[in-house]
Amino acid sequence: MQKSKTLKGLLTVSVVAAMFSTAAVQAQTPTSGAASQTAANTKLSSGDEKAVKDMAQADINEVAAGKIALSKAKSSEVKAFAQQMVDDHGGALTKVQTVAEQKGVTLPTEPDAKHKAMAAKLEKVSGAAFDKMYMENAGTKDHKMVLSKLESDAKKIKDPDVKALADAHTPVVEQHLKAAQKMAM
């Protein structure tokens, strides 16, 4: 009997939560179908398209390296950093994919050649040497490079959705870079 009441309570809470989340989505959806269709069909400038692709590539690279580090890192601190990279850049990638889909931009789906080569090097080392190489490359060098690209791209971005993505990425990348620099091995 107690399980039945608990189950009914959970179902009730789930239904109420679903109703609120549906209402929130509807409240955020433009009422004019033509307005949302126009926004979705707006062709991005080549610079804006490049910025979207750059953000996606950076996120893909960080998630891939983070996954390697989760399985190979010796230090719990490095593993925690890697988990944060997978979580933060995975979430950011989802947002980039949403905007790209709306704007008709085809994104990369795997790490670029430079990061595939780095992954191959990371696979060959272990222990403290792995931790040091991962933090130097994925932690510090990549985040410096990405931050520089974001700041450069942000000055030229014209599309408000792409600008919002870059503006959301920047403080996260800055925080990651600071964390990586503090952990310098």
C-alpha positions in Angstrom: 0.0 0.0 0.0 2.8 2.4 0.9 4.6 1.7 -2.4 1.3 2.4 -4.3 1.0 5.8 -2.5 4.6 6.6 -3.2 4.2 5.7 -6.9 1.1 7.8 -7.2 2.9 10.7 -5.6 5.8 10.4 -8.0 3.5 10.2 -10.9 1.6 13.3 -9.8 4.8 15.2 -9.4 6.0 14.0 -12.8 2.8 15.1 -14.5 2.9 18.5 -12.8 6.6 19.0 -13.8 5.8 18.0 -17.4 3.0 20.5 -17.5 5.2 23.3 -16.3 8.0 22.4 -18.6 5.6 22.3 -21.6 4.2 25.7 -20.6 7.7 27.1 -20.3 8.6 25.8 -23.8 5.4 27.3 -25.3 6.0 30.6 -23.6 9.5 30.8 -25.2 8.3 29.8 -28.6 7.6 32.8 -30.9 3.8 33.0 -31.7 4.4 33.8 -35.3 5.4 30.8 -37.3 6.7 33.1 -40.1 9.0 34.8 -37.6 10.6 31.6 -36.5 10.8 30.3 -40.0 12.6 33.5 -41.2 15.1 33.3 -38.3 15.7 29.6 -39.0 16.3 30.2 -42.7 18.6 33.2 -42.2 21.9 32.3 -43.9 24.9 33.1 -41.7 27.8 35.1 -42.9 30.9 33.1 -43.6 32.5 34.6 -40.5 29.5 33.6 -38.3 29.4 30.1 -39.8 33.2 29.7 -39.1 32.6 30.9 -35.5 29.9 28.2 -35.0 32.1 25.5 -36.5 35.1 26.7 -34.4 33.1 26.5 -31.2 31.8 23.0 -32.1 35.3 21.8 -33.0 36.7 23.1 -29.7 33.9 21.3 -27.7 34.4 18.1 -29.6 38.2 18.2 -29.1 37.8 18.8 -25.3 35.2 16.1 -24.8 37.3 13.5 -26.7 40.5 14.4 -24.7 38.5 14.5 -21.5 37.2 11.0 -22.1 40.7 9.7 -22.6 41.8 11.4 -19.4 38.9 9.9 -17.4 40.3 6.4 -18.2 44.0 7.1 -18.0 44.7 9.9 -15.6 46.5 9.0 -12.4 45.7 12.1 -10.3 42.2 12.5 -9.0 42.5 16.2 -9.6 43.2 15.6 -13.3 40.3 13.2 -13.5 38.0 15.8 -11.9 39.2 18.4 -14.4 38.6 15.9 -17.2 35.1 15.2 -16.0 34.4 18.9 -15.9 35.6 19.2 -19.5 33.3 16.4 -20.6 30.4 17.9 -18.8 30.9 21.5 -19.7 32.0 21.1 -23.3 29.4 18.4 -23.9 26.7 20.8 -22.7 28.1 23.6 -24.8 28.3 21.4 -27.8 24.6 20.6 -27.5 23.8 24.3 -27.5 26.1 24.9 -30.6 24.4 22.0 -32.4 20.9 23.5 -31.7 21.9 26.9 -33.2 23.7 25.2 -36.1 20.6 23.2 -36.9 18.5 26.3 -36.8 20.9 28.1 -39.1 21.6 25.2 -41.5 25.2 24.8 -40.6 26.9 21.4 -40.9 29.2 20.9 -38.0 32.3 18.6 -37.6 31.6 15.4 -35.8 35.0 14.3 -34.6 38.3 15.8 -33.3 40.4 17.6 -35.9 43.7 16.1 -37.2 45.8 18.0 -34.6 43.7 16.6 -31.8 43.6 13.1 -33.2 47.4 13.2 -33.3 47.5 14.4 -29.7 45.1 11.6 -28.7 47.4 9.1 -30.2 50.3 10.5 -28.1 48.2 10.5 -25.0 47.3 6.9 -25.5 51.0 6.0 -25.4 51.8 7.5 -22.1 50.5 6.8 -18.6 50.7 7.9 -15.0 52.2 11.3 -14.1 53.5 11.7 -17.7 49.9 11.3 -19.0 48.6 13.8 -16.5 51.3 16.4 -17.3 50.8 16.0 -21.1 47.0 16.2 -20.9 47.0 19.3 -18.6 49.6 21.0 -20.8 47.7 20.4 -24.0 44.0 20.0 -23.4 44.1 22.0 -20.2 46.3 25.0 -21.0 47.3 25.2 -24.7 43.9 24.4 -26.1 42.0 26.7 -23.8 44.4 29.6 -24.6 43.9 29.0 -28.3 40.1 28.7 -28.0 39.9 31.8 -25.8 41.9 33.7 -28.4 39.6 32.5 -31.2 36.5 33.3 -29.3 37.6 36.8 -28.5 38.7 37.4 -32.1 35.5 35.9 -33.5 33.2 37.7 -31.0 34.3 41.1 -32.4 33.1 40.1 -35.9 30.0 38.1 -35.2 26.8 39.6 -36.6 24.1 37.0 -35.9 22.6 37.5 -32.4 22.3 33.7 -31.7 25.9 33.1 -32.7 27.0 36.1 -30.6 25.1 34.7 -27.6 26.9 31.3 -28.0 30.3 33.0 -28.1 29.4 35.1 -25.1 28.3 32.0 -23.2 31.4 30.0 -24.2 34.0 32.7 -23.2 33.6 32.8 -19.4 33.6 29.0 -19.3 36.8 28.7 -21.3 38.4 31.4 -19.1 37.5 29.5 -16.0 38.8 26.2 -17.5 42.1 27.9 -18.4 42.5 29.4 -14.9 41.8 26.0 -13.4 44.3 24.3 -15.7 47.0 26.9 -14.9 46.5 26.4 -11.2 47.0 22.7 -11.6 50.2 23.1 -13.7 52.2 20.0 -13.2 
